[in-house]
Amino acid sequence: MPAIAQAEDRAIALRRAKERKSFTDAQIFDGFFRTAFGAEMRLSDRRSDVIRKYVTPVRVYVENRAQPDRSAQIAAVAADIKARVEHLDIAVTTDKQGANVTVRLLAQKNFSATLLDFYGAKQGRDILRRLQPQCLSGFQKSDAFDILRSDVFLVADRGEFIFLDCAYEELLQSLGPNNDTDKVPWTMFNDAVRMGFFGVYDQYILNILYHPRVRPGMTRDEVRKLLPEIMPDVRAFVARTNGLKGP
């Protein structure tokens, strides 16, 4: 492997070694409410203060427009997410028409132009100005707040660590928790946090979101009342998946 790839892999290994894995319910709930409700940038007048999630199988189509071709890595990321979120059915597909998530792998030089083309000049410039993204995702939802489809834009030619960090964050955000926060130091949905893998804290957030009793359109109060009932299930699964002991 090239030296830079080895260095970036070491960066991920160092972060795994230092990862915090034990959290109180209050710490988990705080991150869940900060990320699963609201939106980093609202592109419509539709409500964002309720639960948004997929209620159908998630099928990911990868559209490669860059070198190196990282399509296989997206398949590995999707498989890792599936293994770590109990009630989420997600997989890569070659059926473009049957997919409800499209991941576009782009060269950095084409990233801004692709966003302008996809969102339109006015909205695209607003996104670039306000977010200054190095990767991006967004979704469309129904009147019942279930997610209908998502679009993910990733730069593929800036190195292994940046790619994997963006791939996990944006693919996970495309599933519902798309509000960034600078108040929680353990989540990849904090712009100051770089991980490159699907950490335990974010596994808690996604497993709460995709628990069958958490439904699209639910308010904060409705979810808050439900959390004590579902957390034993969530904790048991996350512990089993990661070999954890205790809370």
Secondary structure per residue as TSV (DSSP state, phi and psi in degrees):
chain	resnum	aa	ss	phi	psi
A	1	M	-	360.0	147.0
A	2	P	-	-58.8	152.3
A	3	A	H	-58.4	-39.3
A	4	I	H	-64.3	-37.6
A	5	A	H	-65.8	-39.3
A	6	Q	H	-63.1	-42.0
A	7	A	H	-63.7	-41.7
A	8	E	H	-70.1	-36.0
A	9	D	H	-63.2	-38.5
A	10	R	H	-63.5	-34.9
A	11	A	H	-62.3	-41.9
A	12	I	H	-66.8	-42.5
A	13	A	H	-61.2	-39.8
A	14	L	H	-63.9	-39.9
A	15	R	H	-68.3	-38.2
A	16	R	H	-62.0	-41.7
A	17	A	H	-65.3	-30.2
A	18	K	H	-97.1	-1.7
A	19	E	-	-60.7	132.7
A	20	R	-	-81.3	136.9
A	21	K	-	-125.8	-3.9
A	22	S	-	-113.3	125.0
A	23	F	-	-140.8	147.0
A	24	T	-	-77.4	162.9
A	25	D	H	-57.6	-42.3
A	26	A	H	-60.6	-39.8
A	27	Q	H	-67.1	-39.6
A	28	I	H	-68.1	-45.1
A	29	F	H	-62.0	-38.9
A	30	D	H	-58.7	-48.5
A	31	G	H	-65.3	-37.6
A	32	F	H	-62.5	-48.7
A	33	F	H	-66.8	-31.0
A	34	R	H	-75.2	-25.2
A	35	T	H	-107.8	-33.5
A	36	A	H	-83.3	-14.3
A	37	F	S	-116.7	148.3
A	38	G	S	83.7	-177.1
A	39	A	-	-153.2	140.2
A	40	E	S	-58.1	-40.4
A	41	M	S	-148.9	119.0
A	42	R	-	-85.9	127.4
A	43	L	S	-102.6	4.1
A	44	S	S	-152.2	178.7
A	45	D	S	-89.4	5.0
A	46	R	S	-67.4	148.6
A	47	R	-	-63.1	142.2
A	48	S	-	-123.5	5.1
A	49	D	S	-98.4	29.6
A	50	V	S	-134.8	169.0
A	51	I	-	-67.0	134.1
A	52	R	-	-126.1	131.2
A	53	K	B	-162.9	163.8
A	54	Y	-	-78.8	141.6
A	55	V	-	-116.1	3.6
A	56	T	S	-119.3	164.2
A	57	P	-	-56.1	141.8
A	58	V	E	-98.0	120.5
A	59	R	E	-119.6	123.3
A	60	V	E	-105.0	122.5
A	61	Y	E	-105.3	129.5
A	62	V	E	-102.7	123.4
A	63	E	E	-111.4	103.6
A	64	N	E	-89.1	125.9
A	65	R	-	-128.4	23.9
A	66	A	S	-148.1	166.6
A	67	Q	S	-123.5	135.9
A	68	P	S	-71.4	156.0
A	69	D	-	-78.0	112.7
A	70	R	-	-105.4	25.3
A	71	S	H	-58.6	-41.0
A	72	A	H	-64.4	-32.7
A	73	Q	H	-69.7	-35.0
A	74	I	H	-64.4	-39.9
A	75	A	H	-62.1	-39.6
A	76	A	H	-68.0	-39.4
A	77	V	H	-63.0	-45.8
A	78	A	H	-61.8	-40.8
A	79	A	H	-65.8	-38.1
A	80	D	H	-65.1	-43.1
A	81	I	H	-61.5	-45.0
A	82	K	H	-58.6	-40.8
A	83	A	H	-69.0	-23.1
A	84	R	H	-108.0	-0.6
A	85	V	S	-123.9	112.0
A	86	E	T	-60.8	-45.0
A	87	H	T	-107.0	27.5
A	88	L	-	-113.5	123.8
A	89	D	-	-100.4	102.3
A	90	I	E	-133.8	136.9
A	91	A	E	-161.2	156.3
A	92	V	E	-80.4	144.7
A	93	T	-	-132.5	154.8
A	94	T	S	-95.6	0.0
A	95	D	-	-90.0	97.1
A	96	K	T	-61.4	-41.8
A	97	Q	T	-68.9	-31.0
A	98	G	T	-87.2	-5.6
A	99	A	-	-80.5	148.0
A	100	N	S	-115.1	1.1
A	101	V	E	-129.9	128.3
A	102	T	E	-114.5	122.4
A	103	V	E	-104.7	119.0
A	104	R	E	-102.1	120.2
A	105	L	E	-95.5	119.4
A	106	L	E	-124.4	152.3
A	107	A	-	-75.3	145.5
A	108	Q	H	-55.8	-38.5
A	109	K	H	-64.4	-20.3
A	110	N	H	-103.7	-0.3
A	111	F	H	-62.7	-54.3
A	112	S	H	-62.0	-43.4
A	113	A	H	-62.8	-36.5
A	114	T	H	-66.0	-40.9
A	115	L	H	-65.6	-41.0
A	116	L	H	-63.0	-39.9
A	117	D	H	-69.0	-39.9
A	118	F	H	-73.9	-46.6
A	119	Y	H	-92.0	-10.2
A	120	G	-	91.4	153.4
A	121	A	H	-58.3	-47.6
A	122	K	H	-66.6	-52.7
A	123	Q	H	-68.6	-37.9
A	124	G	H	-62.5	-43.0
A	125	R	H	-64.5	-36.5
A	126	D	H	-64.1	-42.3
A	127	I	H	-62.6	-46.7
A	128	L	H	-64.5	-37.9
A	129	R	H	-72.2	-44.3
A	130	R	H	-81.7	-36.3
A	131	L	H	-100.9	-26.7
A	132	Q	-	45.3	56.5
A	133	P	-	-78.0	151.0
A	134	Q	S	-105.4	-7.7
A	135	C	E	-159.4	165.8
A	136	L	E	-158.3	150.7
A	137	S	E	-146.7	159.0
A	138	G	E	-160.7	163.3
A	139	F	E	-140.4	161.1
A	140	Q	E	-111.5	138.6
A	141	K	E	-125.1	160.1
A	142	S	-	-84.3	177.6
A	143	D	T	-63.7	-19.9
A	144	A	T	-93.2	2.3
A	145	F	-	73.9	12.7
A	146	D	B	-80.5	144.5
A	147	I	E	-77.2	131.2
A	148	L	E	-93.1	-43.2
A	149	R	E	-158.9	158.3
A	150	S	E	-133.8	154.0
A	151	D	E	-129.6	130.9
A	152	V	E	-123.4	133.4
A	153	F	E	-121.3	118.2
A	154	L	E	-126.8	137.8
A	155	V	E	-85.2	126.4
A	156	A	-	-100.9	-10.6
A	157	D	S	-114.8	30.0
A	158	R	S	-111.4	12.3
A	159	G	-	110.0	161.8
A	160	E	H	-64.2	-49.2
A	161	F	H	-65.7	-47.9
A	162	I	H	-59.8	-41.1
A	163	F	H	-63.2	-50.4
A	164	L	H	-65.2	-38.0
A	165	D	H	-60.9	-45.6
A	166	C	H	-68.7	-41.0
A	167	A	H	-61.0	-46.8
A	168	Y	H	-64.3	-49.2
A	169	E	H	-60.8	-49.3
A	170	E	H	-73.3	-37.1
A	171	L	H	-66.7	-39.6
A	172	L	H	-66.5	-42.3
A	173	Q	H	-65.4	-30.9
A	174	S	T	-66.9	-12.8
A	175	L	T	-91.5	-5.3
A	176	G	S	147.0	-47.6
A	177	P	-	-81.5	75.2
A	178	N	-	-105.0	26.0
A	179	N	-	-108.4	116.8
A	180	D	-	-73.8	155.5
A	181	T	-	-143.0	143.7
A	182	D	S	-105.7	11.9
A	183	K	S	-96.2	-11.4
A	184	V	-	-120.5	117.9
A	185	P	T	-85.1	0.8
A	186	W	T	-110.0	-0.2
A	187	T	-	-108.7	144.7
A	188	M	T	-72.6	-9.0
A	189	F	T	-83.4	15.6
A	190	N	S	-106.8	120.5
A	191	D	T	-61.0	-18.8
A	192	A	T	-86.3	-5.0
A	193	V	-	-105.6	129.0
A	194	R	-	-122.4	124.5
A	195	M	-	-122.7	-55.1
A	196	G	S	86.4	5.9
A	197	F	S	-155.2	171.5
A	198	F	-	-91.1	96.8
A	199	G	-	-76.3	166.2
A	200	V	H	-61.8	-42.8
A	201	Y	H	-59.6	-45.3
A	202	D	H	-71.5	-25.7
A	203	Q	H	-63.1	-38.3
A	204	Y	H	-59.9	-45.9
A	205	I	H	-60.6	-46.9
A	206	L	H	-70.9	-33.7
A	207	N	H	-72.2	-30.8
A	208	I	H	-66.5	-49.4
A	209	L	H	-58.0	-41.4
A	210	Y	T	-96.8	12.7
A	211	H	S	-64.6	137.1
A	212	P	T	-56.6	-24.8
A	213	R	T	-85.1	-9.1
A	214	V	S	-94.1	115.5
A	215	R	-	-114.8	152.1
A	216	P	T	-57.2	141.0
A	217	G	T	90.9	-9.0
A	218	M	-	-67.9	143.9
A	219	T	-	-87.4	172.1
A	220	R	H	-58.2	-44.7
A	221	D	H	-64.2	-39.3
A	222	E	H	-64.8	-42.3
A	223	V	H	-69.9	-38.7
A	224	R	H	-59.6	-40.0
A	225	K	H	-67.7	-30.0
A	226	L	H	-83.0	-28.6
A	227	L	H	-54.2	-45.8
A	228	P	H	-59.3	-26.2
A	229	E	H	-80.1	-31.8
A	230	I	H	-98.2	-15.4
A	231	M	H	-62.4	-35.3
A	232	P	H	-57.6	-41.0
A	233	D	H	-63.3	-46.3
A	234	V	H	-62.6	-47.4
A	235	R	H	-62.5	-41.1
A	236	A	H	-63.0	-42.7
A	237	F	H	-68.1	-47.8
A	238	V	H	-61.9	-40.2
A	239	A	H	-63.8	-44.2
A	240	R	H	-65.2	-41.1
A	241	T	H	-68.3	-33.4
A	242	N	H	-107.9	3.2
A	243	G	T	66.0	40.1
A	244	L	-	-91.3	155.8
A	245	K	-	-125.4	132.4
A	246	G	-	76.6	178.5
A	247	P	-	-71.5	360.0
